[in-house]
Amino acid sequence: IDHPRGLVGHSDGDVVAHALTDALLGGAGLADIGALFPSDDERYRGADSLVLLAEAYRQVREAGFELVNADCIVIAQEPRVAPHRSAMRDRLCAALGVDPARVNVRATTTDALGFTGRGEGVAAQAVALLAASPLLSANSVHAQTKLVVGMPTTPPNIVLMPLHVGKD
C-alpha cells in the first residue's frame, strides 16, 4: 500500500502475510515463521513475504494439510485498507494457489488507542482452518495466530515491525 510511512522488518514487513504464514504453520503443527525464516539469516533480508508464505504453505501441504479458509485482520489507524482489500486477498491467494473465496481480509482500528492508534505500527491477526489430507485423517484442524508489531516490549514469539518515515 502506497503510504508516506513504511514498515520496518527484516523481510519486506508484510504483517498480513506473516500472520497468515504463522496461522498455517501452527495449524499443521509445524514451527513458526521465525524458525522457518530466521531474522538473523541474511538470505531473508528484504525477502518478499508472499514468497515466504508460499514456501510455508508448501510445507503445510507436504505435512498433509489443505487450507479450507482463512480470515486475516489488519489492525491499524492508517492507511485505510478498504480500497486495497480485494488486491490484498488476490495476492495472498495467488501465493497460496487457492481460490480467492478461501481467504478473507478485513481491517479495524483501535479508535486512536495504543501503538496502532498512534500510528506507530500495524498489527495483523489471522485464523486458518485446515483440513487433514484424506490419507492422514478426516478431522479438521483449527489454527489461530496473532502477530503484533511495533510494541516496545513483546513476548518472545512476536515479530517487531514498527513504522518509519520514508520509503526504502
N, C-alpha and C positions, 0 to 999 in steps of 0.2 A: 504494500500500500504506500503510495507516494505521500510522504509527510515530512515536515522540516526536521523532525527528530527521528532517529532510528533506534534500533535495539542493539544492545551490546551483548555479544555472546562469542563463544569460541567458534561455533559454526555460523550460519547466517542469522541465527536468532529467531527463527520461525517458531514461536511458542505454541501455536496450534498443532503444527506437525510434530513437535516434541511431545506434547501431551498425548496426542493420538498414538504415537510410537510407544510410549510407556503403557498406555491402556492395552494395546495389542500384546505387547511383550508380557505384561503382568497376567493377562487372561490366559495366556498359553503356559504360564509357569516358567517363563524364561527370565533372564537377567534384565535389569533396567537399561535405559538408553545410555547412562554413564558408563556402565560396564561394557556395553557393546561398542560404543564410540567415545572413548575417554577424552576428556577435555585437555589432558596433558599429552595427547598424541597429535603431533603436528599434521598428520595426514588429514585430520578433520577440521583444521583451521579454515574458516570461511566456507566449509562444506555446505552444499545445498541440502537443506533439511528434508526435502522431498525425496532425494536420493537415499538418505539415511532411512526414511520411512519405508521406502520400497524394499530396502535390504532387510529391515527388521521384519516386515510382513512376509518376505520370502522365508525367513527363519521360522516364523509363526506357522506358515503353511507346511514347511518341512517337518514341524513338530506335530502336524496332523490337525490343524485348526483352520477354519474359514471364518471370515468376517460375515456376520449376519447383518448388523447395523452398528452405527456409531453416532454419538452426539457430542459435538465439540462446542464449548462455550468460551468466548473471548470476554475477559473482564478488563475494561479499560474506559477511561473517561473520553479519551480520543486516541486515535482517529475513529471516525464513525465507520462501523463495519458494514452496515446495511447496503451501501452501494457496491460493495465488493463480495458480499456473501456468496453469490452464485459462482463467481470466478474462483473463490477460495475452495468451495466444495468441489468444483470440477478439477482443480489442480490436485487436491488430496485424493480424489477418486482415480485420477489418471495415474498417480504414483502407485496406488494400490491395485490398479487394474480391475476395479469394481464399478458397478452401475452407480451413478450419482444418487439414486434413491436410497442407497445404503448409508450415506454419510450426511449428517445434518450439521450446519454451522449456525450458531446463534451468538448473540452478544448482549452484554448487560454492562451497566455502570455501577459504581458504588455510591452514586449521588455525592460525589466530591469527598468521600471519606477514604482514609488510608492512602497508601502509596500510589495505588492506581487512580484514586480520585484526585490526587495532587498532580497527576501526570508524570510521576517518577518511574513508572514501569507499567508493564502489561502482564496480566495473568491469563492462563488458559486451563480449562478442565476438559477432560474427555472421558467418556464412558463407552465401552465397546462390548458388544455381545458377540461371542464366538461360539461356533458350533464345532464339536469334535468331528473329525472325519468318520464316516461310517465304519472304517476299518478299525478305529480305536474304540468308539463308544457312540451311543445315540444321545448322550447327555449334552446339554449346552453349558457353557462356562461364561459367567459374567465377569467383566473386568472393569475396574474403575481406577482412575488415577487423577491426581491433581498436580498441576505444575504451576508453581507460583514464582514470579520473577520480580526482581527489583527490591527485595526486602533486605535490610541491613544485616540481619542475622536470620539464618534459616536452619531447619533440620538438615541432617546430612544428605538426604536424597533429593533436595530441591535445587534446581538449576537457577543461577542468577543471570538475568538479562536486563539490567536497568537501561533506561533510555539515555541517550546522549544527544547533544545538539549537533546538527550537521549530518552529512552522509559520507560514507566511506567510498 
